[in-house]
C-alpha cells in the first residue's frame, strides 16, 4: 500500500512539472509577439505601403527573409540581408541614409530595427504588414 502511495505521489509531481513546462511555453508564445508589438510601438517605425513607396528611391531597402525567398520575389531595389546574418552584414549599410526593412510579417523587422538602432542607425523604418501587404514594384524569378 505504501509503495502505491509513492507511485501516485511521483505521478502527481510529474503532472505538475509537465503543466508548469507547458505554461511556460504558452507564456513565451504569447509574450514574444506581444513584446515585439510593444517595442515596435515605442520605435514608431512602421510605415504603410504608400510611404514606403515614396521613400524607396532614397532609402536602403533591406529584405530580411532568407536568400531563396528573396530570389523568388522581392521589392525592386531591395538587397538581401537575412536576419540571421544582419549583425555581420550591417556594415554595408550607410548610417546617414534611411533604412527600410521588410520581411514576411513584422516581428523580425522590429527585431532588426532594434539591432540597427543599437548600432547607431537613426532612421530605421519597416513595412507595416510585411511583404505580403506589398503591391508595388517587384523583381524575381516568378514575376
N, CA, C and O atoms as a GROMACS GRO file, in nm:
protein
  572
    1UNK      N    1   0.082  -0.119   0.000
    1UNK     CA    2   0.000   0.000   0.000
    1UNK      C    3   0.086   0.125   0.000
    1UNK      O    4   0.059   0.222  -0.071
    2UNK      N    5   0.192   0.122   0.082
    2UNK     CA    6   0.280   0.237   0.089
    2UNK      C    7   0.350   0.261  -0.044
    2UNK      O    8   0.371   0.376  -0.084
    3UNK      N    9   0.387   0.155  -0.113
    3UNK     CA   10   0.452   0.166  -0.243
    3UNK      C   11   0.362   0.233  -0.345
    3UNK      O   12   0.410   0.309  -0.429
    4UNK      N   13   0.232   0.205  -0.340
    4UNK     CA   14   0.138   0.267  -0.432
    4UNK      C   15   0.127   0.416  -0.406
    4UNK      O   16   0.110   0.495  -0.498
    5UNK      N   17   0.135   0.455  -0.278
    5UNK     CA   18   0.127   0.597  -0.244
    5UNK      C   19   0.244   0.674  -0.305
    5UNK      O   20   0.226   0.782  -0.360
    6UNK      N   21   0.365   0.616  -0.296
    6UNK     CA   22   0.482   0.682  -0.353
    6UNK      C   23   0.471   0.691  -0.505
    6UNK      O   24   0.512   0.791  -0.565
    7UNK      N   25   0.416   0.588  -0.567
    7UNK     CA   26   0.398   0.588  -0.712
    7UNK      C   27   0.300   0.698  -0.753
    7UNK      O   28   0.326   0.772  -0.847
    8UNK      N   29   0.189   0.709  -0.682
    8UNK     CA   30   0.090   0.812  -0.712
    8UNK      C   31   0.147   0.950  -0.684
    8UNK      O   32   0.121   1.044  -0.760
    9UNK      N   33   0.223   0.964  -0.578
    9UNK     CA   34   0.284   1.091  -0.543
    9UNK      C   35   0.381   1.135  -0.653
    9UNK      O   36   0.381   1.252  -0.692
   10UNK      N   37   0.462   1.043  -0.702
   10UNK     CA   38   0.555   1.074  -0.811
   10UNK      C   39   0.483   1.111  -0.939
   10UNK      O   40   0.527   1.199  -1.013
   11UNK      N   41   0.372   1.043  -0.966
   11UNK     CA   42   0.292   1.072  -1.085
   11UNK      C   43   0.235   1.212  -1.079
   11UNK      O   44   0.242   1.287  -1.176
   12UNK      N   45   0.177   1.249  -0.963
   12UNK     CA   46   0.121   1.383  -0.946
   12UNK      C   47   0.228   1.491  -0.960
   12UNK      O   48   0.205   1.596  -1.019
   13UNK      N   49   0.344   1.462  -0.905
   13UNK     CA   50   0.454   1.558  -0.915
   13UNK      C   51   0.495   1.576  -1.062
   13UNK      O   52   0.525   1.687  -1.105
   14UNK      N   53   0.496   1.468  -1.136
   14UNK     CA   54   0.529   1.475  -1.278
   14UNK      C   55   0.428   1.556  -1.357
   14UNK      O   56   0.464   1.631  -1.448
   15UNK      N   57   0.300   1.541  -1.322
   15UNK     CA   58   0.194   1.618  -1.388
   15UNK      C   59   0.215   1.767  -1.362
   15UNK      O   60   0.201   1.848  -1.454
   16UNK      N   61   0.247   1.804  -1.239
   16UNK     CA   62   0.270   1.945  -1.205
   16UNK      C   63   0.389   2.002  -1.282
   16UNK      O   64   0.384   2.115  -1.331
   17UNK      N   65   0.494   1.925  -1.294
   17UNK     CA   66   0.612   1.970  -1.369
   17UNK      C   67   0.577   1.987  -1.516
   17UNK      O   68   0.616   2.086  -1.578
   18UNK      N   69   0.504   1.890  -1.572
   18UNK     CA   70   0.463   1.898  -1.712
   18UNK      C   71   0.373   2.019  -1.735
   18UNK      O   72   0.391   2.093  -1.832
   19UNK      N   73   0.276   2.040  -1.647
   19UNK     CA   74   0.187   2.156  -1.659
   19UNK      C   75   0.264   2.287  -1.650
   19UNK      O   76   0.236   2.381  -1.724
   20UNK      N   77   0.360   2.293  -1.559
   20UNK     CA   78   0.442   2.413  -1.546
   20UNK      C   79   0.522   2.440  -1.673
   20UNK      O   80   0.532   2.554  -1.718
   21UNK      N   81   0.577   2.335  -1.730
   21UNK     CA   82   0.654   2.347  -1.854
   21UNK      C   83   0.564   2.395  -1.968
   21UNK      O   84   0.602   2.483  -2.045
   22UNK      N   85   0.445   2.336  -1.980
   22UNK     CA   86   0.350   2.377  -2.084
   22UNK      C   87   0.307   2.522  -2.065
   22UNK      O   88   0.291   2.596  -2.162
   23UNK      N   89   0.288   2.564  -1.941
   23UNK     CA   90   0.252   2.702  -1.912
   23UNK      C   91   0.362   2.798  -1.957
   23UNK      O   92   0.334   2.903  -2.013
   24UNK      N   93   0.487   2.761  -1.933
   24UNK     CA   94   0.599   2.845  -1.977
   24UNK      C   95   0.602   2.858  -2.130
   24UNK      O   96   0.629   2.966  -2.182
   25UNK      N   97   0.574   2.749  -2.200
   25UNK     CA   98   0.570   2.753  -2.346
   25UNK      C   99   0.460   2.846  -2.394
   25UNK      O  100   0.482   2.928  -2.483
   26UNK      N  101   0.342   2.835  -2.336
   26UNK     CA  102   0.229   2.920  -2.374
   26UNK      C  103   0.261   3.067  -2.346
   26UNK      O  104   0.233   3.153  -2.429
   27UNK      N  105   0.318   3.096  -2.230
   27UNK     CA  106   0.355   3.234  -2.196
   27UNK      C  107   0.456   3.290  -2.294
   27UNK      O  108   0.448   3.406  -2.332
   28UNK      N  109   0.552   3.208  -2.336
   28UNK     CA  110   0.651   3.252  -2.434
   28UNK      C  111   0.585   3.282  -2.568
   28UNK      O  112   0.615   3.383  -2.632
   29UNK      N  113   0.494   3.193  -2.610
   29UNK     CA  114   0.427   3.211  -2.739
   29UNK      C  115   0.341   3.337  -2.741
   29UNK      O  116   0.329   3.402  -2.844
   30UNK      N  117   0.282   3.371  -2.629
   30UNK     CA  118   0.202   3.492  -2.619
   30UNK      C  119   0.292   3.613  -2.595
   30UNK      O  120   0.271   3.719  -2.654
   31UNK      N  121   0.390   3.596  -2.510
   31UNK     CA  122   0.475   3.707  -2.468
   31UNK      C  123   0.568   3.759  -2.574
   31UNK      O  124   0.589   3.880  -2.584
   32UNK      N  125   0.626   3.672  -2.655
   32UNK     CA  126   0.723   3.714  -2.755
   32UNK      C  127   0.661   3.808  -2.860
   32UNK      O  128   0.715   3.916  -2.882
   33UNK      N  129   0.551   3.770  -2.925
   33UNK     CA  130   0.489   3.864  -3.020
   33UNK      C  131   0.441   3.992  -2.953
   33UNK      O  132   0.448   4.100  -3.012
   34UNK      N  133   0.391   3.981  -2.831
   34UNK     CA  134   0.345   4.098  -2.758
   34UNK      C  135   0.461   4.193  -2.730
   34UNK      O  136   0.447   4.314  -2.742
   35UNK      N  137   0.575   4.136  -2.692
   35UNK     CA  138   0.694   4.217  -2.666
   35UNK      C  139   0.735   4.295  -2.791
   35UNK      O  140   0.761   4.415  -2.783
   36UNK      N  141   0.742   4.227  -2.905
   36UNK     CA  142   0.783   4.295  -3.028
   36UNK      C  143   0.679   4.395  -3.074
   36UNK      O  144   0.715   4.498  -3.131
   37UNK      N  145   0.553   4.369  -3.052
   37UNK     CA  146   0.448   4.467  -3.084
   37UNK      C  147   0.468   4.592  -3.000
   37UNK      O  148   0.462   4.704  -3.052
   38UNK      N  149   0.492   4.574  -2.871
   38UNK     CA  150   0.513   4.686  -2.780
   38UNK      C  151   0.639   4.764  -2.816
   38UNK      O  152   0.637   4.887  -2.819
   39UNK      N  153   0.748   4.693  -2.845
   39UNK     CA  154   0.874   4.760  -2.883
   39UNK      C  155   0.857   4.835  -3.016
   39UNK      O  156   0.912   4.943  -3.035
   40UNK      N  157   0.782   4.776  -3.108
   40UNK     CA  158   0.755   4.842  -3.236
   40UNK      C  159   0.679   4.971  -3.218
   40UNK      O  160   0.706   5.070  -3.287
   41UNK      N  161   0.584   4.972  -3.128
   41UNK     CA  162   0.508   5.095  -3.100
   41UNK      C  163   0.599   5.200  -3.037
   41UNK      O  164   0.582   5.319  -3.064
   42UNK      N  165   0.694   5.158  -2.955
   42UNK     CA  166   0.788   5.253  -2.896
   42UNK      C  167   0.880   5.314  -3.002
   42UNK      O  168   0.908   5.434  -2.998
   43UNK      N  169   0.926   5.233  -3.096
   43UNK     CA  170   1.017   5.281  -3.201
   43UNK      C  171   0.946   5.371  -3.302
   43UNK      O  172   1.009   5.456  -3.365
   44UNK      N  173   0.817   5.350  -3.318
   44UNK     CA  174   0.736   5.427  -3.413
   44UNK      C  175   0.795   5.422  -3.553
   44UNK      O  176   0.809   5.525  -3.620
   45UNK      N  177   0.830   5.301  -3.598
   45UNK     CA  178   0.893   5.287  -3.728
   45UNK      C  179   0.809   5.220  -3.835
   45UNK      O  180   0.854   5.206  -3.948
   46UNK      N  181   0.687   5.179  -3.801
   46UNK     CA  182   0.601   5.113  -3.900
   46UNK      C  183   0.549   5.216  -4.000
   46UNK      O  184   0.494   5.319  -3.962
   47UNK      N  185   0.567   5.187  -4.128
   47UNK     CA  186   0.515   5.276  -4.232
   47UNK      C  187   0.430   5.196  -4.329
   47UNK      O  188   0.453   5.078  -4.353
   48UNK      N  189   0.330   5.264  -4.386
   48UNK     CA  190   0.241   5.196  -4.479
   48UNK      C  191   0.306   5.186  -4.618
   48UNK      O  192   0.414   5.240  -4.641
   49UNK      N  193   0.239   5.116  -4.706
   49UNK     CA  194   0.294   5.090  -4.839
   49UNK      C  195   0.320   5.219  -4.917
   49UNK      O  196   0.423   5.229  -4.985
   50UNK      N  197   0.230   5.316  -4.909
   50UNK     CA  198   0.248   5.441  -4.983
   50UNK      C  199   0.372   5.517  -4.936
   50UNK      O  200   0.449   5.567  -5.018
   51UNK      N  201   0.391   5.526  -4.806
   51UNK     CA  202   0.508   5.595  -4.751
   51UNK      C  203   0.635   5.520  -4.788
   51UNK      O  204   0.736   5.581  -4.823
   52UNK      N  205   0.630   5.388  -4.782
   52UNK     CA  206   0.744   5.304  -4.820
   52UNK      C  207   0.780   5.329  -4.966
   52UNK      O  208   0.897   5.346  -5.001
   53UNK      N  209   0.679   5.332  -5.052
   53UNK     CA  210   0.700   5.353  -5.196
   53UNK      C  211   0.758   5.491  -5.224
   53UNK      O  212   0.848   5.504  -5.306
   54UNK      N  213   0.709   5.594  -5.156
   54UNK     CA  214   0.759   5.730  -5.177
   54UNK      C  215   0.905   5.745  -5.136
   54UNK      O  216   0.980   5.819  -5.201
   55UNK      N  217   0.947   5.677  -5.030
   55UNK     CA  218   1.084   5.688  -4.982
   55UNK      C  219   1.179   5.584  -5.040
   55UNK      O  220   1.298   5.584  -5.008
   56UNK      N  221   1.127   5.498  -5.124
   56UNK     CA  222   1.204   5.384  -5.176
   56UNK      C  223   1.329   5.426  -5.252
   56UNK      O  224   1.431   5.357  -5.244
   57UNK      N  225   1.326   5.536  -5.325
   57UNK     CA  226   1.441   5.575  -5.408
   57UNK      C  227   1.557   5.632  -5.326
   57UNK      O  228   1.672   5.624  -5.370
   58UNK      N  229   1.529   5.688  -5.210
   58UNK     CA  230   1.638   5.745  -5.129
   58UNK      C  231   1.678   5.656  -5.012
   58UNK      O  232   1.779   5.682  -4.946
   59UNK      N  233   1.602   5.552  -4.986
   59UNK     CA  234   1.630   5.464  -4.871
   59UNK      C  235   1.706   5.340  -4.914
   59UNK      O  236   1.708   5.302  -5.031
   60UNK      N  237   1.769   5.278  -4.816
   60UNK     CA  238   1.833   5.148  -4.835
   60UNK      C  239   1.728   5.043  -4.798
   60UNK      O  240   1.690   5.033  -4.681
   61UNK      N  241   1.683   4.966  -4.894
   61UNK     CA  242   1.576   4.869  -4.869
   61UNK      C  243   1.640   4.734  -4.839
   61UNK      O  244   1.720   4.683  -4.917
   62UNK      N  245   1.603   4.679  -4.725
   62UNK     CA  246   1.662   4.553  -4.678
   62UNK      C  247   1.553   4.447  -4.663
   62UNK      O  248   1.456   4.465  -4.589
   63UNK      N  249   1.571   4.336  -4.734
   63UNK     CA  250   1.482   4.221  -4.725
   63UNK      C  251   1.542   4.125  -4.623
   63UNK      O  252   1.652   4.073  -4.643
   64UNK      N  253   1.471   4.101  -4.514
   64UNK     CA  254   1.520   4.018  -4.404
   64UNK      C  255   1.490   3.870  -4.420
   64UNK      O  256   1.530   3.788  -4.338
   65UNK      N  257   1.418   3.834  -4.527
   65UNK     CA  258   1.384   3.694  -4.549
   65UNK      C  259   1.507   3.617  -4.598
   65UNK      O  260   1.608   3.679  -4.632
   66UNK      N  261   1.500   3.485  -4.600
   66UNK     CA  262   1.615   3.406  -4.646
   66UNK      C  263   1.641   3.431  -4.794
   66UNK      O  264   1.553   3.478  -4.867
   67UNK      N  265   1.761   3.399  -4.838
   67UNK     CA  266   1.806   3.430  -4.974
   67UNK      C  267   1.720   3.362  -5.081
   67UNK      O  268   1.691   3.423  -5.185
   68UNK      N  269   1.680   3.240  -5.058
   68UNK     CA  270   1.599   3.167  -5.156
   68UNK      C  271   1.465   3.237  -5.178
   68UNK      O  272   1.420   3.251  -5.292
   69UNK      N  273   1.401   3.280  -5.071
   69UNK     CA  274   1.274   3.352  -5.081
   69UNK      C  275   1.294   3.486  -5.151
   69UNK      O  276   1.212   3.527  -5.233
   70UNK      N  277   1.403   3.553  -5.118
   70UNK     CA  278   1.437   3.681  -5.182
   70UNK      C  279   1.452   3.662  -5.333
   70UNK      O  280   1.397   3.739  -5.411
   71UNK      N  281   1.525   3.559  -5.374
   71UNK     CA  282   1.547   3.534  -5.517
   71UNK      C  283   1.418   3.506  -5.592
   71UNK      O  284   1.405   3.540  -5.709
   72UNK      N  285   1.322   3.445  -5.524
   72UNK     CA  286   1.194   3.414  -5.587
   72UNK      C  287   1.116   3.542  -5.618
   72UNK      O  288   1.064   3.557  -5.729
   73UNK      N  289   1.109   3.633  -5.521
   73UNK     CA  290   1.033   3.756  -5.540
   73UNK      C  291   1.072   3.855  -5.430
   73UNK      O  292   1.074   3.819  -5.313
   74UNK      N  293   1.102   3.980  -5.469
   74UNK     CA  294   1.136   4.083  -5.371
   74UNK      C  295   1.100   4.222  -5.424
   74UNK      O  296   1.073   4.238  -5.543
   75UNK      N  297   1.098   4.319  -5.336
   75UNK     CA  298   1.071   4.457  -5.374
   75UNK      C  299   1.186   4.508  -5.460
   75UNK      O  300   1.303   4.487  -5.428
   76UNK      N  301   1.151   4.576  -5.568
   76UNK     CA  302   1.250   4.631  -5.659
   76UNK      C  303   1.345   4.725  -5.584
   76UNK      O  304   1.301   4.817  -5.515
   77UNK      N  305   1.474   4.701  -5.597
   77UNK     CA  306   1.575   4.784  -5.532
   77UNK      C  307   1.620   4.732  -5.397
   77UNK      O  308   1.709   4.791  -5.334
   78UNK      N  309   1.561   4.624  -5.350
   78UNK     CA  310   1.596   4.569  -5.218
   78UNK      C  311   1.723   4.486  -5.227
   78UNK      O  312   1.757   4.433  -5.333
   79UNK      N  313   1.791   4.476  -5.115
   79UNK     CA  314   1.907   4.386  -5.104
   79UNK      C  315   1.875   4.280  -5.000
   79UNK      O  316   1.806   4.306  -4.902
   80UNK      N  317   1.926   4.162  -5.023
   80UNK     CA  318   1.902   4.051  -4.930
   80UNK      C  319   1.999   4.061  -4.814
   80UNK      O  320   2.121   4.068  -4.831
   81UNK      N  321   1.942   4.061  -4.694
   81UNK     CA  322   2.021   4.062  -4.572
   81UNK      C  323   1.942   3.982  -4.467
   81UNK      O  324   1.877   4.041  -4.381
   82UNK      N  325   1.948   3.849  -4.475
   82UNK     CA  326   1.869   3.767  -4.382
   82UNK      C  327   1.895   3.806  -4.236
   82UNK      O  328   2.007   3.841  -4.199
   83UNK      N  329   1.793   3.798  -4.156
   83UNK     CA  330   1.802   3.838  -4.015
   83UNK      C  331   1.915   3.763  -3.944
   83UNK      O  332   1.977   3.818  -3.853
   84UNK      N  333   1.942   3.640  -3.985
   84UNK     CA  334   2.046   3.560  -3.920
   84UNK      C  335   2.186   3.619  -3.940
   84UNK      O  336   2.274   3.599  -3.857
   85UNK      N  337   2.206   3.692  -4.049
   85UNK     CA  338   2.338   3.750  -4.076
   85UNK      C  339   2.339   3.902  -4.067
   85UNK      O  340   2.434   3.966  -4.113
   86UNK      N  341   2.236   3.960  -4.009
   86UNK     CA  342   2.226   4.106  -4.003
   86UNK      C  343   2.343   4.170  -3.931
   86UNK      O  344   2.398   4.270  -3.979
   87UNK      N  345   2.382   4.116  -3.818
   87UNK     CA  346   2.493   4.176  -3.742
   87UNK      C  347   2.621   4.181  -3.824
   87UNK      O  348   2.694   4.280  -3.819
   88UNK      N  349   2.649   4.076  -3.900
   88UNK     CA  350   2.770   4.072  -3.982
   88UNK      C  351   2.758   4.163  -4.104
   88UNK      O  352   2.857   4.222  -4.147
   89UNK      N  353   2.638   4.174  -4.161
   89UNK     CA  354   2.619   4.246  -4.287
   89UNK      C  355   2.584   4.394  -4.270
   89UNK      O  356   2.590   4.469  -4.368
   90UNK      N  357   2.547   4.437  -4.151
   90UNK     CA  358   2.502   4.576  -4.136
   90UNK      C  359   2.611   4.678  -4.164
   90UNK      O  360   2.582   4.796  -4.184
   91UNK      N  361   2.736   4.635  -4.167
   91UNK     CA  362   2.845   4.725  -4.201
   91UNK      C  363   2.837   4.776  -4.344
   91UNK      O  364   2.898   4.878  -4.377
   92UNK      N  365   2.763   4.707  -4.430
   92UNK     CA  366   2.747   4.751  -4.569
   92UNK      C  367   2.638   4.857  -4.584
   92UNK      O  368   2.617   4.910  -4.694
   93UNK      N  369   2.569   4.889  -4.476
   93UNK     CA  370   2.465   4.992  -4.479
   93UNK      C  371   2.523   5.126  -4.434
   93UNK      O  372   2.612   5.131  -4.348
   94UNK      N  373   2.472   5.234  -4.492
   94UNK     CA  374   2.516   5.368  -4.453
   94UNK      C  375   2.425   5.421  -4.342
   94UNK      O  376   2.302   5.413  -4.352
   95UNK      N  377   2.486   5.476  -4.238
   95UNK     CA  378   2.409   5.528  -4.125
   95UNK      C  379   2.345   5.663  -4.156
   95UNK      O  380   2.252   5.704  -4.085
   96UNK      N  381   2.392   5.732  -4.259
   96UNK     CA  382   2.338   5.864  -4.292
   96UNK      C  383   2.217   5.858  -4.386
   96UNK      O  384   2.160   5.962  -4.419
   97UNK      N  385   2.179   5.739  -4.429
   97UNK     CA  386   2.062   5.722  -4.515
   97UNK      C  387   1.955   5.641  -4.443
   97UNK      O  388   1.986   5.559  -4.356
   98UNK      N  389   1.828   5.664  -4.478
   98UNK     CA  390   1.721   5.584  -4.416
   98UNK      C  391   1.735   5.436  -4.452
   98UNK      O  392   1.782   5.401  -4.560
   99UNK      N  393   1.693   5.352  -4.360
   99UNK     CA  394   1.692   5.207  -4.383
   99UNK      C  395   1.546   5.162  -4.375
   99UNK      O  396   1.480   5.183  -4.273
  100UNK      N  397   1.497   5.100  -4.482
  100UNK     CA  398   1.362   5.046  -4.486
  100UNK      C  399   1.372   4.894  -4.482
  100UNK      O  400   1.436   4.834  -4.568
  101UNK      N  401   1.309   4.834  -4.385
  101UNK     CA  402   1.313   4.690  -4.365
  101UNK      C  403   1.180   4.626  -4.403
  101UNK      O  404   1.075   4.688  -4.392
  102UNK      N  405   1.188   4.504  -4.448
  102UNK     CA  406   1.065   4.425  -4.463
  102UNK      C  407   1.098   4.277  -4.455
  102UNK      O  408   1.212   4.236  -4.477
  103UNK      N  409   0.997   4.200  -4.424
  103UNK     CA  410   1.004   4.054  -4.417
  103UNK      C  411   0.864   4.003  -4.443
  103UNK      O  412   0.779   4.079  -4.491
  104UNK      N  413   0.837   3.879  -4.413
  104UNK     CA  414   0.703   3.824  -4.439
  104UNK      C  415   0.597   3.888  -4.350
  104UNK      O  416   0.486   3.915  -4.395
  105UNK      N  417   0.631   3.911  -4.224
  105UNK     CA  418   0.539   3.973  -4.129
  105UNK      C  419   0.599   4.102  -4.075
  105UNK      O  420   0.639   4.189  -4.152
  106UNK      N  421   0.604   4.115  -3.941
  106UNK     CA  422   0.665   4.236  -3.884
  106UNK      C  423   0.756   4.210  -3.765
  106UNK      O  424   0.840   4.295  -3.735
  107UNK      N  425   0.743   4.099  -3.694
  107UNK     CA  426   0.823   4.077  -3.573
  107UNK      C  427   0.973   4.077  -3.600
  107UNK      O  428   1.049   4.135  -3.523
  108UNK      N  429   1.016   4.013  -3.709
  108UNK     CA  430   1.159   4.011  -3.742
  108UNK      C  431   1.208   4.150  -3.779
  108UNK      O  432   1.320   4.188  -3.746
  109UNK      N  433   1.125   4.226  -3.848
  109UNK     CA  434   1.163   4.362  -3.887
  109UNK      C  435   1.182   4.449  -3.763
  109UNK      O  436   1.274   4.530  -3.758
  110UNK      N  437   1.097   4.433  -3.664
  110UNK     CA  438   1.111   4.510  -3.540
  110UNK      C  439   1.239   4.468  -3.469
  110UNK      O  440   1.312   4.552  -3.417
  111UNK      N  441   1.265   4.339  -3.466
  111UNK     CA  442   1.388   4.289  -3.403
  111UNK      C  443   1.511   4.346  -3.475
  111UNK      O  444   1.607   4.388  -3.410
  112UNK      N  445   1.508   4.348  -3.608
  112UNK     CA  446   1.619   4.403  -3.686
  112UNK      C  447   1.632   4.553  -3.662
  112UNK      O  448   1.744   4.605  -3.651
  113UNK      N  449   1.520   4.623  -3.653
  113UNK     CA  450   1.523   4.768  -3.627
  113UNK      C  451   1.588   4.796  -3.492
  113UNK      O  452   1.666   4.891  -3.479
  114UNK      N  453   1.558   4.715  -3.392
  114UNK     CA  454   1.620   4.732  -3.261
  114UNK      C  455   1.772   4.714  -3.270
  114UNK      O  456   1.847   4.790  -3.210
  115UNK      N  457   1.817   4.614  -3.346
  115UNK     CA  458   1.961   4.590  -3.364
  115UNK      C  459   2.028   4.707  -3.436
  115UNK      O  460   2.136   4.751  -3.397
  116UNK      N  461   1.962   4.758  -3.540
  116UNK     CA  462   2.019   4.869  -3.615
  116UNK      C  463   2.024   4.997  -3.531
  116UNK      O  464   2.123   5.070  -3.535
  117UNK      N  465   1.919   5.023  -3.456
  117UNK     CA  466   1.917   5.141  -3.367
  117UNK      C  467   2.030   5.132  -3.266
  117UNK      O  468   2.098   5.231  -3.238
  118UNK      N  469   2.050   5.014  -3.211
  118UNK     CA  470   2.157   4.992  -3.113
  118UNK      C  471   2.295   5.016  -3.175
  118UNK      O  472   2.388   5.060  -3.107
  119UNK      N  473   2.306   4.987  -3.305
  119UNK     CA  474   2.433   5.005  -3.377
  119UNK      C  475   2.454   5.149  -3.425
  119UNK      O  476   2.557   5.179  -3.485
  120UNK      N  477   2.357   5.237  -3.399
  120UNK     CA  478   2.375   5.378  -3.434
  120UNK      C  479   2.298   5.428  -3.555
  120UNK      O  480   2.315   5.543  -3.594
  121UNK      N  481   2.214   5.345  -3.615
  121UNK     CA  482   2.131   5.390  -3.726
  121UNK      C  483   2.014   5.470  -3.668
  121UNK      O  484   1.948   5.426  -3.574
  122UNK      N  485   1.989   5.587  -3.725
  122UNK     CA  486   1.888   5.676  -3.666
  122UNK      C  487   1.754   5.671  -3.738
  122UNK      O  488   1.649   5.690  -3.675
  123UNK      N  489   1.754   5.646  -3.868
  123UNK     CA  490   1.630   5.648  -3.945
  123UNK      C  491   1.600   5.507  -3.997
  123UNK      O  492   1.636   5.471  -4.109
  124UNK      N  493   1.533   5.429  -3.914
  124UNK     CA  494   1.500   5.290  -3.947
  124UNK      C  495   1.349   5.273  -3.946
  124UNK      O  496   1.283   5.303  -3.846
  125UNK      N  497   1.295   5.226  -4.056
  125UNK     CA  498   1.150   5.204  -4.070
  125UNK      C  499   1.127   5.062  -4.121
  125UNK      O  500   1.218   4.998  -4.174
  126UNK      N  501   1.005   5.013  -4.104
  126UNK     CA  502   0.970   4.881  -4.158
  126UNK      C  503   0.830   4.887  -4.218
  126UNK      O  504   0.745   4.965  -4.177
  127UNK      N  505   0.810   4.800  -4.317
  127UNK     CA  506   0.683   4.794  -4.390
  127UNK      C  507   0.576   4.730  -4.303
  127UNK      O  508   0.586   4.614  -4.264
  128UNK      N  509   0.473   4.807  -4.275
  128UNK     CA  510   0.361   4.757  -4.194
  128UNK      C  511   0.292   4.642  -4.268
  128UNK      O  512   0.251   4.657  -4.382
  129UNK      N  513   0.281   4.528  -4.202
  129UNK     CA  514   0.218   4.411  -4.263
  129UNK      C  515   0.314   4.323  -4.340
  129UNK      O  516   0.279   4.210  -4.376
  130UNK      N  517   0.434   4.371  -4.365
  130UNK     CA  518   0.535   4.291  -4.432
  130UNK      C  519   0.514   4.279  -4.583
  130UNK      O  520   0.428   4.346  -4.640
  131UNK      N  521   0.593   4.194  -4.644
  131UNK     CA  522   0.593   4.178  -4.790
  131UNK      C  523   0.458   4.132  -4.844
  131UNK      O  524   0.421   4.168  -4.956
  132UNK      N  525   0.385   4.056  -4.767
  132UNK     CA  526   0.255   4.006  -4.816
  132UNK      C  527   0.155   4.120  -4.839
  132UNK      O  528   0.055   4.102  -4.909
  133UNK      N  529   0.181   4.239  -4.780
  133UNK     CA  530   0.095   4.355  -4.800
  133UNK      C  531   0.145   4.447  -4.911
  133UNK      O  532   0.082   4.548  -4.941
  134UNK      N  533   0.257   4.412  -4.974
  134UNK     CA  534   0.318   4.497  -5.076
  134UNK      C  535   0.251   4.474  -5.211
  134UNK      O  536   0.235   4.360  -5.255
  135UNK      N  537   0.212   4.585  -5.278
  135UNK     CA  538   0.151   4.578  -5.411
  135UNK      C  539   0.229   4.660  -5.513
  135UNK      O  540   0.184   4.678  -5.626
  136UNK      N  541   0.346   4.710  -5.473
  136UNK     CA  542   0.429   4.793  -5.561
  136UNK      C  543   0.515   4.709  -5.653
  136UNK      O  544   0.488   4.592  -5.678
  137UNK      N  545   0.621   4.773  -5.703
  137UNK     CA  546   0.711   4.708  -5.799
  137UNK      C  547   0.790   4.596  -5.733
  137UNK      O  548   0.843   4.611  -5.622
  138UNK      N  549   0.798   4.483  -5.804
  138UNK     CA  550   0.872   4.368  -5.753
  138UNK      C  551   0.964   4.313  -5.862
  138UNK      O  552   0.948   4.343  -5.980
  139UNK      N  553   1.058   4.232  -5.819
  139UNK     CA  554   1.153   4.169  -5.909
  139UNK      C  555   1.175   4.027  -5.859
  139UNK      O  556   1.158   4.000  -5.740
  140UNK      N  557   1.211   3.936  -5.948
  140UNK     CA  558   1.240   3.799  -5.907
  140UNK      C  559   1.213   3.699  -6.017
  140UNK      O  560   1.179   3.736  -6.129
  141UNK      N  561   1.229   3.573  -5.984
  141UNK     CA  562   1.213   3.464  -6.081
  141UNK      C  563   1.068   3.443  -6.121
  141UNK      O  564   1.040   3.411  -6.236
  142UNK      N  565   0.976   3.460  -6.028
  142UNK     CA  566   0.834   3.430  -6.053
  142UNK      C  567   0.752   3.557  -6.077
  142UNK      O  568   0.636   3.563  -6.038
  143UNK      N  569   0.811   3.655  -6.140
  143UNK     CA  570   0.740   3.782  -6.160
  143UNK      C  571   0.691   3.791  -6.302
  143UNK      O  572   0.628   3.890  -6.340
   0.00000   0.00000   0.00000
